[in-house]
C-alpha cells in the first residue's frame, strides 16, 4: 500500500528524526522539530488514507448497462455501435478524494467514442458514471470482467487497487445483411416458383401438372381432366406436383485449426460470417436453413427451419462458435503461467495478494531425497554418528553385541586417527594456552574431525536445498502456487487442489488453459510439434463430417443443398470418408458445395501460377556465404514460406480434385462471392424439378 | 462563403484544442509543463506555495547565518520544481538537516557549540516554526505539483513495466479550496509538531515508578542534566526522550494496528477471506499433501508406462501374427503354384499323344 515515494520519504524522515532527536539535540533542535512535524504529517496522511480505504473503497459497488439502439439488450449485433455505461458508487461515510475508475475493455471490441477511464472523487451516495461506445467487428462473445479502481492520496505516498468484478457476457450476433437478403426475396424469373417453394415430382397439391391417371373412386370431381377423358372415353384424373421448401444445411468446421489467429480475425470467424449471411438470405427467401457445427470429436446439429426464432438460434450458435479458442496442448507450462499470472493478478488482486496467498520458504526448499542419490547423502550423514554412538554404547554397556570385525576395526581406527590429529593440532596451535582451554579445543576439534563426513554431507544438503529459495524456479513455483490457490478456490477443491496443481503438470496446464479461455485471453500456440508436423491438422474431422452428412442425407426429404464450410486442405488422404459421403449425397441428387477458408498471408493458387509465368528471369542469386546474417535469415524465411505455400497449394488442389471428382463444388472464401454462389445454387435448386 | 466560415471555425477549434489543457494520460513534455505552470489556474496556487516555501526557507537560513545553505536549498528546490525531479524532496530535507547542523556547509566539529539546555529553551521559537512551516508547505505543494505535471497515480507494480504510462491528476479535479486546506493543515501540523517535541521532552521515563512509568519532568530541576553516576531508575534527558519516543511509537503502532487490522477484517471480501482460510489450511498440511501427490503422480506415470509397454507388446504381437499369416499365405501360394504346375504337367502329359520315349 505504501508506494516507493512514500517509503523513501518515511526512511529520510526517520533518519532525520533519529539524528535530530538523539545525536545533535544539544547543538540544534531544528532537525528534530522538522522531522517530528513531517512524521506527524505522514501519520496524518496515512490515517486519512486508511480510513478512506476501509470505509469507502471496500464498499464500492458497480453496475453496468449495455445499450444498443437506445435500450438494454441481452445480445448485440456485430458492426453496430453500442453504448456501455458503468456506474460506480459506495455507501461509506467518507469521500474518496482521488480515484481512477477504469473499465476493463473486453477483447474483440473497438473503442469508438469516449474513454474507458475516469479520474474523479467518489462521494458517498453520489455515483460516478463512465460512458463510452464500442463496436464489435466480428461475431463472438463479448465478456466484461469488471471495473478497476485505483485510489491514491494526493501526494503519492499511498496507493490501493481494487477490482470490482462484474463478469457479464454478451453474444455478438453476426451482422444483419438486409441488402443480401432482400435482393433474393423477389422472384427473378417467372419460370421459378415463388420464394420458399420448390417443386417436387410427387403427387401433391401444387400448381403444376404432374401426371394423368385413371379415375379412381373417391377422386374429387374437380380433378377430372374432362378433355382427356372425352378423348380416351374414360375418366382421367389430373395429378399435380407437390410444393416443398428448399432446404439448405450448413456444416461449419470448428476445429482447433480454424480457431487460430487474432481475436475477431480467425478463419472460423470468417466462416461464421459467411454462414450467417447465407442463413439470413435463405431465411429471407423463406427457405429452410439448418446448421451443423463439428470438430474432430463431436458435432451439434440444428434442424432446418425458417422461423424468426430459429434464425436467432442459428445466429446465437454461430456467435458462440466464433468465440471458440484453440486448445493450448503442447504449450510449455511456463508460457501458460506467464500468460495467466498477470491476468489473475489484475482480475483477482485480493486472492493473488502475497499477504493472503503466501508461499512459505520451507515449500521452496529443494528436497534432496527426491533423487535416488540423495539417500546416499543421508547414509553418509547418519552413519558416522550412529557408529560412534554405538561404539560408545558398547564401551559403556558390555552386554551389547559388538560390531562386526571389519567395521569395528574401521571405527576404532577412525576414532584413533582423528583423536591423534586433534591432539597434535591442539598442542601445536595452542602451545602456550592453559590446559583447560587446550582440552576444550581438543575435544571440539576431535568431534569435528570425527564427524567430518556428517558435516560435509549436511553442508551439501543445506546448499542443495538452499538453492530453491533463489533463481527463476522459485519465482515460477510461487506464481504457480498462487494460481493454484485461485483455481482451488474457484473449483472448490481447496488445499487438495492447490497441491495437485502444483505437482500435476497436465492438470495444471488444462486448468490454466480453461482459465485463459474463460477470460478470452489467447495464448500463442506452437503450430508444429517436435517432429515438424502440423499440430492442428485434425484428421478425425473428416470422419465426423462424413457421418453428419450421411445422417443429413438419411433424413433429407428432397434435393437439398449441403454447404460445407471447412478447412479441408490439410487432410490429404484422410479425406476419403468425406469423399464417400459426398458421393452418396450426389447419388441422392443433393448438391454439395465446399467453401474453404483461405489464410490471409497465402497467395491464391491461381495467382501464383500466373505470377510465375509473368515473372522475368531473375538475376544470379548470391551465395549464402556472401550475405549478412539478416539477409540470410530473410532468405531462409522466404524459402520456408515459399515451400509451405507451395505445399498448401498442392494439398488444396488435390483436395479440390478429389471433391470435384464426385460432383461437389469447391471454392475459397476469398475467391469471388461465395454467398452469391450459394444463393444462386439455391435458386437453381428451386427451379429444378426433381423426383424422389 | 459558408465553407470558408466553416474552415475558420475548424481552425479555431483546433487552436482551442492546442491551447487547452493537455490530456492527463502519458508523460508531459517540459514545454507543456512550463505552459501549465504559467497558464493553468489550478496549478498556480501550488506553484506559488512551493516558491513561497522556498523563499521562506531561504530567508530563515540566510538570517541564521547559513548563506550558502540558503542559496543551495533555494536553487535545489527551484530545480526540483522546474525540472520535476520526483526523488528530490527527501534530499531537500537532508539539505536542511545538514545546514542546520553545519551552517557554513563544511563539517567542523570544533566549531559546534554544545548547549545542554538547547532542548529546553527552543520550544515554539519563531524561526523554527517559520522554517518548519515553510518546509512543510513546500513539500506538500511540491508533491501536489508532481501529481499535476508528472505523475499522480503510482504504477501498479513496484517496477515500471513496458507500456506503463504515467497518469497525472487532471487540473479540473483541483478544488478551489484545496490550497486553503493545504495551508491550514500545514499550520496545524506545525503546531502539532511543536507540541509533540515539547511533550517528549516534558516527560520523564521512570521505570521504577509503581503506578505509571512516565511522569511530568520538573522544568526547574537540573537533575536531568547532571553528569556522573545516577540512581537506579533515573535517566538522562536524552535517554528519557529515547524511551518515551520509542514507547510512544511502539504502543501507538500497536493500537493503530489493532484498530485498523480489525477494521480490515470486517471490510474483507468473501474471496479474500476464503483465500486466507484455504492458504492457512494448505500451509498447515502441505507436507502430507506433497507426499500424497508425489505418490499419485508416480502411480499415474507407472500406469502410463505400463500402458505404453502393453501397446508396444500388442503391436509386436500383431506384427508377428501378420508376418506368420503372410508366411503361411506365401507357403500356401507356393504349394498351390506347385500343385498347379504339377497339374499342368500332368495335363500336358495327358494331351501329348506322342510315345513317351519320343517326348
HADDOCK unambig.tbl for C-alpha pairs under 7 A between the chains (distance, minus, plus):
assign (segid A and resid 9 and name CA) (segid B and resid 90 and name CA) 5.72 0.50 0.50
assign (segid A and resid 12 and name CA) (segid B and resid 90 and name CA) 6.17 0.50 0.50
assign (segid A and resid 16 and name CA) (segid B and resid 97 and name CA) 6.96 0.50 0.50
assign (segid A and resid 22 and name CA) (segid B and resid 238 and name CA) 6.44 0.50 0.50
assign (segid A and resid 25 and name CA) (segid B and resid 118 and name CA) 7.00 0.50 0.50
assign (segid A and resid 25 and name CA) (segid B and resid 119 and name CA) 6.43 0.50 0.50
assign (segid A and resid 26 and name CA) (segid B and resid 114 and name CA) 5.35 0.50 0.50
assign (segid A and resid 26 and name CA) (segid B and resid 115 and name CA) 5.11 0.50 0.50
assign (segid A and resid 26 and name CA) (segid B and resid 116 and name CA) 5.27 0.50 0.50
assign (segid A and resid 26 and name CA) (segid B and resid 118 and name CA) 5.38 0.50 0.50
assign (segid A and resid 26 and name CA) (segid B and resid 119 and name CA) 6.68 0.50 0.50
assign (segid A and resid 27 and name CA) (segid B and resid 112 and name CA) 6.88 0.50 0.50
assign (segid A and resid 27 and name CA) (segid B and resid 113 and name CA) 6.11 0.50 0.50
assign (segid A and resid 27 and name CA) (segid B and resid 114 and name CA) 5.00 0.50 0.50
assign (segid A and resid 27 and name CA) (segid B and resid 115 and name CA) 6.15 0.50 0.50
assign (segid A and resid 27 and name CA) (segid B and resid 118 and name CA) 6.93 0.50 0.50
assign (segid A and resid 28 and name CA) (segid B and resid 100 and name CA) 7.00 0.50 0.50
assign (segid A and resid 28 and name CA) (segid B and resid 101 and name CA) 6.56 0.50 0.50
assign (segid A and resid 28 and name CA) (segid B and resid 118 and name CA) 6.93 0.50 0.50
assign (segid A and resid 29 and name CA) (segid B and resid 119 and name CA) 6.43 0.50 0.50
assign (segid A and resid 30 and name CA) (segid B and resid 100 and name CA) 6.73 0.50 0.50
assign (segid A and resid 30 and name CA) (segid B and resid 128 and name CA) 6.20 0.50 0.50
assign (segid A and resid 31 and name CA) (segid B and resid 97 and name CA) 5.51 0.50 0.50
assign (segid A and resid 33 and name CA) (segid B and resid 193 and name CA) 6.44 0.50 0.50
assign (segid A and resid 33 and name CA) (segid B and resid 194 and name CA) 6.46 0.50 0.50
assign (segid A and resid 33 and name CA) (segid B and resid 197 and name CA) 6.29 0.50 0.50
assign (segid A and resid 34 and name CA) (segid B and resid 132 and name CA) 5.45 0.50 0.50
assign (segid A and resid 36 and name CA) (segid B and resid 193 and name CA) 5.47 0.50 0.50
assign (segid A and resid 36 and name CA) (segid B and resid 197 and name CA) 6.93 0.50 0.50
assign (segid A and resid 37 and name CA) (segid B and resid 189 and name CA) 6.23 0.50 0.50
assign (segid A and resid 37 and name CA) (segid B and resid 190 and name CA) 5.88 0.50 0.50
assign (segid A and resid 37 and name CA) (segid B and resid 193 and name CA) 4.16 0.50 0.50
assign (segid A and resid 40 and name CA) (segid B and resid 189 and name CA) 6.75 0.50 0.50
assign (segid A and resid 40 and name CA) (segid B and resid 193 and name CA) 6.57 0.50 0.50
assign (segid A and resid 41 and name CA) (segid B and resid 189 and name CA) 6.36 0.50 0.50
assign (segid A and resid 54 and name CA) (segid B and resid 263 and name CA) 6.93 0.50 0.50
assign (segid A and resid 54 and name CA) (segid B and resid 264 and name CA) 6.35 0.50 0.50
assign (segid A and resid 54 and name CA) (segid B and resid 267 and name CA) 6.41 0.50 0.50
assign (segid A and resid 58 and name CA) (segid B and resid 267 and name CA) 6.09 0.50 0.50
assign (segid A and resid 120 and name CA) (segid B and resid 173 and name CA) 6.72 0.50 0.50
assign (segid A and resid 152 and name CA) (segid B and resid 153 and name CA) 6.29 0.50 0.50
assign (segid A and resid 154 and name CA) (segid B and resid 144 and name CA) 6.19 0.50 0.50
assign (segid A and resid 154 and name CA) (segid B and resid 147 and name CA) 6.99 0.50 0.50
assign (segid A and resid 154 and name CA) (segid B and resid 152 and name CA) 6.98 0.50 0.50
assign (segid A and resid 155 and name CA) (segid B and resid 143 and name CA) 5.01 0.50 0.50
assign (segid A and resid 155 and name CA) (segid B and resid 144 and name CA) 5.63 0.50 0.50
assign (segid A and resid 155 and name CA) (segid B and resid 147 and name CA) 6.95 0.50 0.50
assign (segid A and resid 156 and name CA) (segid B and resid 152 and name CA) 6.08 0.50 0.50
assign (segid A and resid 156 and name CA) (segid B and resid 153 and name CA) 6.70 0.50 0.50
assign (segid A and resid 156 and name CA) (segid B and resid 154 and name CA) 6.70 0.50 0.50
assign (segid A and resid 350 and name CA) (segid B and resid 272 and name CA) 5.44 0.50 0.50
assign (segid A and resid 351 and name CA) (segid B and resid 271 and name CA) 6.59 0.50 0.50
assign (segid A and resid 351 and name CA) (segid B and resid 272 and name CA) 5.59 0.50 0.50
assign (segid A and resid 351 and name CA) (segid B and resid 275 and name CA) 5.91 0.50 0.50
assign (segid A and resid 356 and name CA) (segid B and resid 275 and name CA) 6.44 0.50 0.50
assign (segid A and resid 356 and name CA) (segid B and resid 276 and name CA) 5.27 0.50 0.50
assign (segid A and resid 357 and name CA) (segid B and resid 275 and name CA) 6.64 0.50 0.50
assign (segid A and resid 357 and name CA) (segid B and resid 276 and name CA) 6.90 0.50 0.50
assign (segid A and resid 357 and name CA) (segid B and resid 279 and name CA) 6.11 0.50 0.50
assign (segid A and resid 358 and name CA) (segid B and resid 279 and name CA) 6.93 0.50 0.50
assign (segid A and resid 494 and name CA) (segid B and resid 278 and name CA) 5.93 0.50 0.50
assign (segid A and resid 495 and name CA) (segid B and resid 278 and name CA) 6.05 0.50 0.50
assign (segid A and resid 495 and name CA) (segid B and resid 281 and name CA) 6.51 0.50 0.50
assign (segid A and resid 495 and name CA) (segid B and resid 282 and name CA) 4.84 0.50 0.50
assign (segid A and resid 499 and name CA) (segid B and resid 289 and name CA) 6.44 0.50 0.50
assign (segid A and resid 499 and name CA) (segid B and resid 290 and name CA) 6.58 0.50 0.50
assign (segid A and resid 499 and name CA) (segid B and resid 293 and name CA) 6.99 0.50 0.50
assign (segid A and resid 500 and name CA) (segid B and resid 293 and name CA) 6.24 0.50 0.50
assign (segid A and resid 503 and name CA) (segid B and resid 293 and name CA) 6.60 0.50 0.50
assign (segid A and resid 504 and name CA) (segid B and resid 297 and name CA) 6.73 0.50 0.50
